[in-house]
């Protein structure tokens, strides 16, 4: 029924869903299903999108392909929770059903203003009328789209804010992943981009009303650092402006940058009045997670004032596959993490709500040759060292 780069209508999805209960039952039986992480009922999951808290409810949207486990089509899935312990799968909410997002409802974010949640995302369009497109500098449209909601479940009509023609002339077709930051009465949108000469950069747009946007500035690192920065997130944390982004094409350096693509955080100071900024040297970019399956994190501030991060437990362009594909699903979201700054670096801790899931405590002391055996299948470990010798990674 569904083919890559074809529109997906809500009514078509609902018909498919009603006819494929057996697929969900089969996936649920997979012994590799996780205990603490959000997963798709069937199919593929990637980037978290539109993270926010609204009237006490946390809304977690994500890139979703329910039909198969390799991510051919992109919708927005939706989970909700009030406590980060119990979750409700609300099903997909945004579909690639219009002329300006027909080939994918790509990543985006949410911004809460008053009694409304504003969503911004990239609508993907791919052209097939010629065979000489390289889909980097030609043949692709990256549209910035806005929808709004009064409750997080029902959405307004899609509003096309910007097309590829509205971005600076030296941009390639790769401009995506809008995220909003507010400064006073002004709103700024950051998007990941690459220009026609391949350098990586962040584009900034300005608005007074969240509806009308114009190009404002660009953020470029001091030295080359990959060819594309995806999923930019500019925010203030403990009084310091931080930029999280996912650079693609960064060369490995020692034990650093060994993943297919990277996820980094860097301190920066931005003067919005004078369009000037100071960004740290490349050597000061902090890898947020050295696990090989971590990418496209997004942060938001909840009603308690906490800066919370959720990432995708996967990575694009991986040269390996997951055994879960045989059971019709792939990937999950990370456990939510609360962020702070310590000694100039971001530190991450599982949000405090996770402590409610602890069932007991086991304290052990190890000698140099010590070993512990346990029947525990799920556990959280805290390791404390009395002495720590120099270690060399080989």
C-alpha positions in Angstrom: 0.0 0.0 0.0 2.8 2.4 0.9 5.8 3.2 -1.2 8.7 5.5 -0.5 8.2 9.1 -1.6 4.5 8.7 -1.9 2.0 10.6 0.2 0.5 8.9 3.3 -3.0 10.0 4.3 -4.3 9.5 7.8 -7.3 7.4 6.6 -4.9 5.1 4.7 -2.8 4.6 7.8 -5.9 3.8 9.9 -7.0 1.2 7.4 -3.5 -0.3 7.4 -3.4 -0.3 11.2 -6.8 -2.1 11.5 -5.5 -4.8 9.1 -2.2 -5.5 10.8 -2.9 -6.3 14.4 -0.9 -9.6 13.9 2.2 -7.6 13.1 2.0 -5.7 16.5 1.4 -9.0 18.3 4.5 -10.5 16.6 6.7 -7.6 17.5 5.5 -7.5 21.1 6.8 -11.1 21.5 10.3 -10.3 20.6 12.6 -11.1 23.6 14.8 -8.2 22.6 12.1 -5.6 23.4 13.4 -3.1 25.9 12.1 -2.4 29.4 12.8 1.3 30.0 12.9 2.8 26.6 10.3 4.1 24.1 10.1 1.9 21.0 7.8 1.7 18.0 5.0 -0.8 18.2 6.1 -1.8 14.7 8.5 -0.4 12.2 11.2 2.2 12.5 11.8 5.1 15.0 14.5 7.8 14.8 14.9 11.5 15.9 12.9 12.8 18.8 10.8 15.8 17.7 8.6 18.5 19.2 9.6 17.8 22.8 7.6 19.9 25.3 5.5 19.9 28.4 2.1 21.4 28.2 -0.4 21.8 31.1 1.4 19.1 33.0 1.7 16.5 30.2 5.0 15.7 28.5 4.7 15.3 24.7 7.3 13.2 23.0 7.0 13.1 19.2 9.5 11.3 17.0 10.3 10.3 13.4 8.2 7.2 12.7 7.7 4.6 10.0 5.1 2.1 11.3 4.9 0.1 8.1 8.4 -1.5 8.0 11.7 -1.4 10.0 14.0 0.4 7.7 12.6 3.9 7.8 11.5 4.4 4.2 8.6 6.8 5.0 8.6 9.5 7.7 5.7 10.5 9.9 5.6 11.9 13.4 4.7 9.4 16.1 3.6 10.5 19.5 4.0 9.4 23.2 2.7 11.2 26.2 3.5 10.9 29.9 3.0 12.8 33.1 5.7 11.1 35.2 8.3 9.5 32.8 7.2 6.1 34.2 4.0 5.3 32.5 3.6 6.3 28.8 0.7 6.3 26.3 1.3 5.6 22.7 -0.9 8.2 20.9 -0.1 7.0 17.4 1.1 9.1 14.5 -0.1 12.7 14.4 1.6 14.3 11.4 1.6 12.7 7.9 3.3 13.4 4.6 0.1 14.4 3.0 0.6 17.8 1.4 2.5 19.1 -1.6 5.2 20.6 0.5 6.0 17.6 2.7 4.9 14.7 0.5 8.2 12.9 0.7 8.6 13.0 4.5 7.6 14.9 7.6 11.2 15.4 8.7 12.5 16.5 12.1 11.4 19.6 14.0 10.6 21.0 17.3 7.9 22.6 19.5 7.7 26.0 21.2 5.0 26.7 23.8 3.6 30.2 23.9 0.6 30.9 26.1 -2.2 28.4 25.4 -0.7 27.2 22.2 2.0 24.7 21.1 3.8 25.8 17.9 5.5 23.2 15.9 8.1 23.7 13.2 9.5 21.0 11.0 11.1 20.3 7.6 9.0 19.0 4.8 11.0 16.9 2.4 10.4 17.1 -1.3 12.4 15.0 -3.8 12.2 15.6 -7.6 12.2 12.8 -10.1 11.6 14.6 -13.4 15.3 14.3 -14.4 18.0 11.8 -13.9 20.9 14.2 -13.4 20.0 15.5 -9.9 22.7 15.1 -7.2 20.1 15.8 -4.4 22.7 17.9 -2.7 22.7 21.1 -4.8 19.7 20.1 -7.0 16.6 18.0 -7.0 15.5 18.4 -3.4 13.2 20.9 -1.6 13.5 21.5 2.2 10.4 23.4 3.3 10.0 24.9 6.7 6.4 24.2 7.9 4.4 25.4 10.9 1.4 23.8 12.7 -0.2 24.7 16.0 -2.2 22.9 18.6 -4.2 23.9 21.7 -3.8 20.5 23.3 -0.9 18.5 21.7 -3.3 16.1 20.0 -5.2 18.1 17.4 -3.4 20.3 14.9 -4.1 23.3 12.7 -3.7 23.3 9.0 -0.1 23.2 7.8 1.4 26.6 7.1 4.3 26.8 4.6 6.8 29.4 6.1 9.8 29.0 3.9 11.0 27.1 0.9 14.5 26.4 -0.5 14.1 29.7 -2.5 13.8 31.7 0.8 17.2 30.5 2.1 20.5 32.4 1.3 21.5 31.9 -2.3 24.7 30.1 -1.5 22.9 27.3 0.3 22.6 23.7 -1.0 19.3 21.9 -0.8 20.2 20.7 2.7 18.6 23.0 5.2 16.6 21.3 7.9 15.7 20.7 11.6 14.3 24.0 12.9 14.5 24.8 16.6 13.3 28.0 18.3 14.9 30.1 21.0 13.3 33.2 22.5 15.2 36.4 23.5 12.9 39.0 25.0 10.1 39.7 22.5 12.0 38.2 19.6 12.1 34.6 18.3 15.1 33.0 16.5 15.1 29.8 14.6 18.2 27.8 14.0 18.5 25.2 11.2 21.3 22.9 10.2 22.7 23.6 6.7 25.5 23.2 4.2 26.3 25.6 1.5 27.3 24.8 -2.1 31.0 24.6 -1.1 30.1 21.9 1.6 31.1 23.8 4.7 29.0 23.1 7.7 27.0 25.9 9.4 23.9 27.0 11.3 21.4 29.3 9.7 19.5 31.7 11.9 16.1 33.3 11.2 14.2 36.0 13.1 10.5 36.5 13.8 8.3 38.8 15.9 5.3 36.5 15.8 6.4 32.9 15.0 4.6 33.2 11.6 6.8 35.5 9.5 10.5 34.7 9.3 13.5 36.3 7.6 17.1 35.4 7.4 19.1 36.8 10.3 22.7 35.3 10.5 24.8 32.2 10.2 27.1 30.5 12.7 30.3 28.9 11.3 33.0 27.2 13.3 36.5 28.6 13.4 37.9 25.6 11.6 36.4 22.9 9.3 34.4 20.4 11.3 32.4 18.1 9.0 30.3 18.9 6.0 26.8 19.1 7.6 25.5 20.1 11.0 22.1 18.4 11.7 19.6 18.9 14.5 21.0 22.2 16.0 19.7 23.1 19.4 20.7 26.6 20.8 19.7 27.2 24.4 20.8 28.7 27.7 21.9 26.3 30.5 22.9 27.5 34.0 23.6 31.0 32.5 25.7 29.8 29.6 24.6 29.7 26.0 25.2 26.2 24.5 24.9 24.8 21.0 24.2 21.1 20.5 24.5 19.8 17.0 25.3 16.6 15.1 28.2 17.1 12.7 28.5 14.7 9.8 31.8 14.0 8.1 34.1 14.6 11.0 37.4 12.6 10.8 38.3 10.4 13.7 40.9 11.8 16.0 42.4 9.4 18.5 39.6 8.0 20.6 37.3 10.9 19.5 34.8 11.0 16.7 34.8 7.2 16.1 31.1 7.0 15.3 29.6 7.2 11.8 28.4 10.7 12.6 28.9 12.7 15.8 26.9 14.5 18.4 28.6 17.4 20.1 28.0 20.4 22.5 30.0 23.6 22.5 29.9 26.8 24.5 29.2 30.0 22.7 28.3 33.6 23.3 25.9 35.2 20.9 25.1 38.9 20.8 21.6 39.1 19.2 21.6 42.8 18.9 24.9 43.1 17.0 24.8 39.7 15.2 28.2 38.7 16.6 29.2 35.6 18.3 32.2 33.8 19.9 32.4 30.0 19.5 35.0 27.8 21.1 37.8 26.1 19.2 37.0 22.7 17.7 39.2 21.1 20.4 36.6 22.2 23.0 33.7 20.5 21.3 32.3 18.0 23.8 31.0 14.6 22.6 27.7 14.1 24.4 27.8 10.3 24.2 30.5 7.9 23.0 28.0 5.1 22.5 27.8 4.0 18.9 24.0 4.3 18.8 23.3 7.9 19.9 22.2 10.8 17.6 19.9 13.7 17.0 19.2 14.6 20.6 16.7 17.4 21.4 16.3 19.4 24.6 13.5 21.3 26.1 12.7 23.1 29.4 9.9 21.7 31.4 7.5 23.4 33.8 10.0 22.8 36.7 12.7 24.7 34.8 14.7 21.5 34.1 16.6 21.2 30.8 15.8 17.7 29.6 17.4 15.8 26.7 16.2 12.8 24.8 18.1 11.3 21.9 17.8 8.6 19.3 19.4 5.3 20.1 20.5 4.8 16.6 22.6 6.5 13.9 22.2 7.2 10.2 24.4 5.5 7.6 25.4 2.7 9.9 27.2 -0.3 8.3 25.6 -2.8 10.6 22.0 -4.0 11.1 19.9 -4.8 14.2 18.5 -8.3 14.8 15.2 -6.7 15.8 14.5 -6.1 12.1 13.6 -9.8 11.8 10.8 -9.1 14.3 9.5 -6.0 12.4 10.9 -3.1 14.4 14.1 -1.1 15.0 15.5 1.5 17.4 14.4 3.3 20.5 14.7 6.7 22.3 17.1 7.2 25.2 16.1 7.6 28.8 15.5 11.3 29.5 18.5 13.1 30.9 18.6 16.3 32.9 21.4 18.7 31.9 23.6 21.0 33.9 27.0 22.6 33.5 29.9 21.7 35.7 33.5 22.9 35.1 32.5 24.3 31.7 31.1 21.1 30.4 27.6 19.6 30.1 26.9 16.8 32.6 23.9 14.5 32.1 22.0 12.5 34.7 18.9 10.3 34.3 15.9 12.4 35.4 15.0 11.9 39.0 11.7 10.2 38.2 13.6 7.2 37.2 14.5 6.5 40.8 10.9 5.4 41.4 11.7 2.3 39.3 14.3 1.0 41.7 13.3 -2.2 43.4 16.2 -2.7 45.9 19.8 -2.0 46.6 22.8 -4.4 46.5 26.2 -3.1 47.8 29.3 -5.1 46.9 33.0 -4.6 47.6 35.5 -5.8 45.0 39.1 -6.7 45.3 41.4 -6.4 42.3 40.3 -9.8 41.1 36.8 -9.5 42.5 33.7 -10.8 40.7 30.0 -10.6 41.4 27.3 -12.9 40.0 23.7 -11.9 40.1 20.3 -13.0 38.7 19.4 -9.4 38.0 18.3 -8.8 34.4 17.9 -5.1 34.8 20.0 -3.0 37.0 21.5 0.5 37.5 25.1 0.5 38.7 27.1 3.1 40.6 30.8 2.3 40.8 33.1 4.1 43.2 36.9 3.7 43.1 39.1 4.1 46.1 42.2 4.2 43.9 42.4 4.9 40.2 45.5 4.1 38.2 46.3 5.6 34.8 44.5 3.8 32.1 45.4 3.4 28.4 42.8 2.6 25.8 44.2 0.1 23.2 
